[in-house]
């Protein structure tokens, strides 16, 4: 038996359940086997049956049974069961460290500071770049800090408990609120203004006088605004990461 290829075949929990179900029950129909392992999508279930290959087969009645190789695989699964890491509670010290990382990631928004460089160099951008910069700033603030905090929390606790997942963004919220309050009290802020190239307006004559107008678009943001949005987006980012993870798990079943 090629244990390397066998490990690849049995690495998915659905395929392990199929092997163990047939080992315990002896033979099962297609519908009974699908219900036993808890899969409702026939396409995905057929995919897992196909991957199992020569570990399973059908008897004369069309019911699924294990082959000799499948029996050996089931015995290996019973002798060497999958060891799942035990979930732990996220301590406040760990939550503080992860939450501080969220603050650093929020303040270090690369799109915001790239915009500051553009404004400092007095570069003019076309109007479509305003939308790109605005969307990129929001996307980073919504996805990156929350996803990193979610990932660090899950790896630390080996669980997806919502109470633990919300601890780091709460710390981030408090630290950003303190930082924002200090900036307001000191009246300190970094304002960024970027303008598009000027466009000459129409020229005409009114009462014997010519007039000319210049129209341009501008984008203005500030460090205080960035911190304010970070108060909310840190929570949303963690929730989005958790919902995405749960959705991916459901899709793989």
Order of alpha helices (4+ residues) and beta strands (2+ residues): alpha-alpha-alpha-alpha-beta-beta-alpha-alpha-alpha-alpha-alpha-beta-beta-beta-beta-beta-beta-alpha
